[in-house]
């Protein structure tokens, strides 16, 4: 298998897994003609299916299809196809030989197995490998049915049908809308539902966290100021002094501090008279000083 085609098949099966819930091992429903063609092209059925879907597979065949092989066991090459069909798991389609002496056609049998309730979907997540074009055309109308066939000794996985692609696109859109609603959160209430003063029935103001978030998101952001920046205000702020430190120079002393402190002696300045003598209090002081010197 070429690299480009292998990459496409891997991506396609990942899409089926995400959108329709396919898991390994994939249940591959084969018909009698597919088993015969794989033997004719000397192709081992199970390894070829694993390379195509890029995963483990569980080949299955219905009772009607294996009955068709046993009915043609005398033909050339059918015996090898029967041995290959015995390696597949038997899928009970409910068409017993007592009720249906002749096996049903591949179209009717595959339809009853893939869509038993006629709901247009692949309920049990089968991967159908069929060489019948009518069967593949019928199954393209169902949602989530990967189709495989053999063309010139190459096993081919068909692209996703239109019905499956539309279903996948709808699911993707619904997931996208759900994510948008989840991101937005609760919307703000209408003004009609609130009272005139904005309070609820019990007198409490209703919480509007989601509305506030929406309003803040709707407000335009202020443009950043560009230009020279000033100094950091915390770095130029004067440090505060501790509580036990002395008061500042310009601070006024309190009443308790002035009451406890001793009274300061008032200094008197000596005024000299024009004749060189001392007047007032200064003269009295000088006379006392002279008298004391005479006594000594």
C-alpha positions in Angstrom: 0.0 0.0 0.0 1.4 3.4 -1.0 2.1 5.9 1.7 -0.4 8.6 0.5 -3.3 6.1 0.3 -2.3 4.6 3.7 -2.4 8.0 5.3 -5.8 8.7 3.8 -7.2 5.4 5.1 -5.8 6.1 8.6 -7.4 9.5 8.7 -10.7 8.2 7.5 -10.9 5.5 10.2 -10.0 8.1 12.8 -13.0 10.2 11.6 -15.3 7.2 11.9 -14.0 6.5 15.4 -14.5 10.1 16.6 -17.9 10.6 15.0 -19.6 7.2 15.1 -17.8 5.4 18.0 -15.8 2.7 16.1 -13.2 0.9 18.3 -10.7 -1.8 17.8 -11.0 -4.7 17.0 -13.2 -3.6 14.1 -16.0 -5.9 13.2 -15.6 -6.6 9.4 -18.6 -8.2 7.8 -17.6 -10.0 4.6 -19.7 -11.7 1.9 -19.1 -14.9 -0.1 -17.8 -13.0 -3.1 -15.2 -11.1 -1.1 -13.9 -14.4 0.3 -13.7 -15.9 -3.2 -11.9 -12.9 -4.7 -9.3 -12.8 -1.9 -8.5 -16.4 -2.5 -8.3 -15.8 -6.3 -5.8 -13.0 -5.9 -3.8 -15.1 -3.4 -4.5 -12.5 -0.6 -4.8 -13.4 3.0 -8.1 -11.9 4.1 -7.4 -10.9 7.7 -3.9 -9.3 7.3 -5.2 -7.4 4.2 -8.1 -6.0 6.2 -5.8 -5.0 9.0 -3.5 -3.1 6.6 -6.5 -1.3 5.1 -8.2 -0.1 8.3 -4.9 0.3 10.3 -6.0 -1.7 13.3 -7.0 -5.1 14.6 -10.0 -6.6 12.9 -12.5 -9.4 13.6 -13.7 -10.9 10.3 -17.3 -12.1 10.4 -19.6 -13.9 7.8 -23.3 -14.4 8.0 -25.1 -17.8 7.8 -26.6 -17.1 4.4 -23.3 -16.3 2.8 -21.5 -19.4 4.0 -24.5 -21.5 2.9 -24.0 -20.1 -0.6 -20.4 -21.3 -0.5 -21.4 -24.8 0.6 -23.9 -24.9 -2.2 -21.1 -24.4 -4.7 -18.5 -26.6 -3.1 -18.0 -28.7 -6.2 -16.9 -25.7 -8.3 -13.2 -25.0 -8.8 -11.6 -22.9 -6.1 -14.7 -22.8 -3.9 -13.2 -25.3 -1.5 -10.3 -22.9 -0.7 -12.9 -20.2 -0.1 -14.8 -22.4 2.3 -11.6 -23.0 4.3 -11.0 -19.2 4.5 -14.6 -18.6 5.5 -14.3 -21.1 8.4 -11.6 -18.8 9.9 -14.1 -16.0 10.2 -16.5 -15.6 13.1 -20.1 -16.7 12.3 -22.6 -13.9 12.5 -26.2 -15.2 13.1 -28.5 -13.3 10.8 -31.6 -15.2 12.0 -32.4 -16.8 8.6 -32.5 -20.4 9.6 -32.7 -23.2 6.9 -36.0 -24.4 8.3 -37.7 -21.1 7.6 -35.6 -20.1 4.6 -34.7 -23.2 2.5 -32.8 -21.0 0.1 -30.4 -18.4 1.5 -31.4 -14.8 1.2 -29.6 -12.5 -1.3 -26.6 -10.6 -0.1 -28.5 -7.3 -0.3 -31.3 -8.5 2.0 -29.1 -10.3 4.4 -26.7 -7.4 4.8 -29.5 -4.9 5.3 -31.1 -7.0 8.0 -27.8 -7.3 9.9 -26.5 -3.8 9.5 -29.8 -2.0 10.2 -32.1 -4.4 12.0 -34.6 -1.7 13.1 -34.7 0.3 9.8 -33.5 3.5 11.4 -30.9 4.2 8.7 -27.8 3.8 11.0 -25.1 1.3 11.6 -26.2 0.2 15.1 -23.4 -2.4 15.8 -20.7 -0.5 14.0 -19.9 -2.9 11.2 -17.2 -2.4 8.6 -18.7 -4.0 5.5 -16.4 -5.7 2.9 -18.4 -6.6 -0.2 -17.8 -7.0 -3.9 -21.4 -6.4 -4.8 -22.0 -2.9 -6.1 -25.7 -3.0 -5.3 -24.9 -3.7 -1.7 -22.4 -0.9 -1.4 -24.8 1.5 -3.1 -27.5 0.5 -0.6 -25.2 0.9 2.5 -24.1 4.4 1.4 -27.5 5.6 2.4 -26.9 4.5 6.0 -24.9 6.6 8.5 -21.5 5.5 9.6 -20.8 2.4 7.4 -17.2 2.1 6.1 -17.1 0.1 2.9 -14.2 -2.1 1.5 -13.9 -3.8 -1.8 -11.1 -5.4 -3.9 -10.1 -3.9 -7.2 -7.3 -5.4 -9.3 -5.8 -7.3 -6.4 -5.8 -4.0 -4.3 -8.1 -3.6 -1.2 -9.8 -0.2 -1.3 -11.5 1.7 1.5 -14.2 4.0 0.1 -14.4 7.6 1.1 -17.1 8.6 3.6 -20.5 8.8 2.1 -22.5 12.0 1.8 -25.0 10.9 4.5 -22.1 10.1 7.0 -20.3 13.3 6.1 -23.4 15.4 6.8 -24.0 13.7 10.1 -20.4 14.3 11.1 -20.6 18.0 10.1 -23.8 18.5 12.2 -22.1 16.9 15.3 -19.1 19.1 14.8 -21.3 22.2 14.7 -23.2 21.2 17.8 -19.9 20.7 19.7 -18.7 24.1 18.6 -21.9 25.8 19.7 -21.7 24.0 23.1 -18.2 25.2 23.7 -19.2 28.8 22.9 -22.1 28.7 25.3 -19.9 27.2 28.0 -17.4 30.0 27.5 -19.9 32.8 27.7 -21.5 31.4 30.9 -24.8 32.7 32.2 -26.3 35.7 30.4 -27.5 38.8 32.2 -31.2 38.8 33.1 -33.6 41.0 31.3 -34.8 44.2 33.0 -38.4 43.0 33.0 -37.6 40.0 35.2 -36.1 42.2 37.9 -37.8 44.6 40.2 -37.6 48.4 39.8 -35.0 48.7 42.5 -33.1 45.7 41.3 -33.8 43.5 44.3 -35.5 40.1 44.3 -38.7 39.0 45.9 -36.9 38.2 49.2 -35.3 41.6 49.4 -31.9 40.4 48.4 -30.0 41.6 45.4 -29.6 38.8 42.8 -26.2 37.6 41.8 -25.1 38.7 38.3 -21.6 37.4 38.1 -22.0 36.3 34.5 -23.5 39.6 33.5 -20.6 41.5 35.1 -18.1 39.4 33.3 -19.9 40.1 30.0 -20.0 43.8 30.7 -16.3 43.9 31.6 -15.4 42.0 28.5 -17.5 44.3 26.4 -15.8 47.5 27.7 -12.9 48.7 25.6 -9.5 48.6 27.2 -7.8 51.8 28.0 -4.8 52.5 25.8 -1.4 52.2 27.5 0.3 55.4 28.4 3.5 55.8 26.4 6.4 58.2 27.2 8.9 58.8 30.0 8.0 57.2 33.3 8.3 58.9 36.6 10.1 57.6 39.7 8.7 54.8 41.8 6.5 56.5 44.4 7.4 53.9 47.0 11.1 54.5 46.6 10.9 58.3 47.2 8.5 58.1 50.1 10.0 59.0 53.4 10.3 56.2 55.9 8.1 56.4 58.9 9.8 56.5 62.3 9.2 53.9 65.0 6.7 54.6 67.8 9.4 55.0 70.5 11.5 57.5 68.6 11.7 61.2 69.6 9.2 63.6 68.0 10.0 65.5 64.9 11.4 69.0 65.0 8.2 70.8 64.0 5.9 68.7 66.3 4.3 70.4 69.3 4.9 68.8 72.7 1.9 67.4 74.5 0.5 68.7 77.8 1.8 65.8 79.9 5.3 66.2 78.5 5.3 69.9 79.4 4.0 69.3 83.0 6.6 66.7 83.8 9.6 68.6 82.4 11.5 71.0 84.8 11.1 74.7 84.2 13.9 76.2 82.3 15.8 79.3 83.7 15.1 82.3 81.7 18.2 84.0 80.4 18.4 87.8 80.9 20.5 89.8 78.6 22.7 92.6 80.0 22.1 96.0 78.5 25.0 98.5 78.6 24.3 102.2 79.0 25.9 104.8 76.9 28.4 105.8 79.6 29.7 102.3 79.8 27.9 101.4 83.0 25.4 98.6 83.4 21.7 99.5 83.9 18.8 97.7 85.3 19.3 94.2 86.5 22.7 94.1 85.0 23.9 96.9 87.3 22.6 95.2 90.4 24.4 92.1 89.5 27.7 93.8 88.9 27.5 95.7 92.3 27.0 92.4 94.1 29.9 90.9 92.3 32.2 93.9 93.5 31.0 93.5 97.1 31.8 89.9 97.1 35.3 90.5 95.8 36.0 93.1 98.6 35.0 90.6 101.3 37.5 88.1 99.9 
